[in-house]
Amino acid sequence: MFTKIFFFLFGFGLIVIGSSVLIMYLNLLTIGYSFSDYVNFIIRRPEFYYLIVGFIILTLTIILSGGEKYELYL
């Protein structure tokens, strides 16, 4: 049970890190970058991969937690 909670919080933390950095990089649009340049820059950043990996971990934790009896469902 604690491993599920750990992976849930770990995935959530990765999503928070990835999405907050991507929002901060939105300032590139104000200095003249086009949206395609922004997307091209974001895809090459490791924070984008944190967002994807966190989303996968969070989704797997929620999907695979079903079926056990008398446990906390996240």
Secondary structure, 3 states (H helix, E strand, C coil): CHHHHHHHHHHHHHHHHHHHHHHHHHHHHHHCCCHHHHHHHHHCCHHHHHHHHHHHHHHHHHHHCCCCCCCCCC
